[in-house]
């Protein structure tokens, strides 16, 4: 199986020993504490689950600036986006060397992790601007990622952490949320060596299904990991449990047994386009995947990025930056001429009218009215689940 990023073995920061974890939970109750932002909580979950291997905690300002500007830490480790614990007010932990981090996303703000404080540093306006432009390619506050990054504070708390739970992800999505080490274990039991990963935050329609199949066949893979974003995404997005039900139904009915794993991970979408695609590759390597499907507008938002920027950024990396490869994809759609799903770049003789194309708005209207989209667009079993969801909103 492919090695994790930056180390020979995976080093998740979740404290798996029950007795040790219970002792730390008790200790945490007596420590100075602070409620962290949602992005920092998501980072803690990813660190705990092994997805952010080999990082040992939150970056200091020097590392964060180096990652933003050069995509590597000061020690030379390739990393595409800063992993920060940023707050507006650190007065509750002033002079503390060991603190409890409280979860902003769970009622009552339970303790999520313990952090050893190496530094609390103020990020200057110029440093914030530099990081913002490097990570997101824009400083436009209408960009949701830019807005989120610039409104959580300017005090960076750095240092190693010990993670005590997985926030709401393990409890709200018990059959879907998986850690990187759990996914590696499942792949190992299935005998998978070559694995294609598909990133999604939406239900999968026929074009997505066939894209996974295309990559699986082209790479002669042993299996497919369908990896669902379970954290915060766009307002109005279909809830993660509905997406999960749609995808599992599609896999159960239309894929061969033991060729697909459906799992989810706990993170907030960054909207960072090309940089986020690189981060997706890092943590898919950490959970054992050899290839990541990177399609048109991967991790994009609005018109901030070019359609294939998330693919071409991989061409700019040093050869030893990552072991995982990408499967570079274009839009896929049903061809009326060929009676099958094709990748648009492979059929230069087609024009727009030769494909079955439906806008997201049109699909939502149809489903809300109880109408199934054409079979060339969506599997009927998937459509049925979505119809039930949309119609439940009107009750």
Secondary structure, 3 states (H helix, E strand, C coil): CCCCCCCCCCCCCECCCHHHHHHHHHHHCCCEEEECCHHHHHHHHHHHCCCCCCCCEECCHHHHHHHHHHCECCCCCECCCCCCCEECCCHHHCCCCEEEEECCCCCCCCEEEEEECCEEEECCHHHHHHHHHHHHCCCCCCCHHHHHHCCCCCEEEEEEEEECCCCCHHHHCCCCECCHHHHHHHHHHHCCCCEEEEEECCCCCHHHHHHHHHHHHHCCCCEEEEEEECCCCCCCCCCHHHHHHHHHHHHHHHCCCCCEEEEEECCCCCCCHHHHHHHHHHHHHHCCCCEEEECCCCCCCCCCCCCCHHHHHHHHCCCCCCCCEEEECCCEEEECCCCEEEEHHHCCCCCHHHEECCCHHHHHHHHHCCCCCCCCCCCHHHHHHHHHHHHHHCC
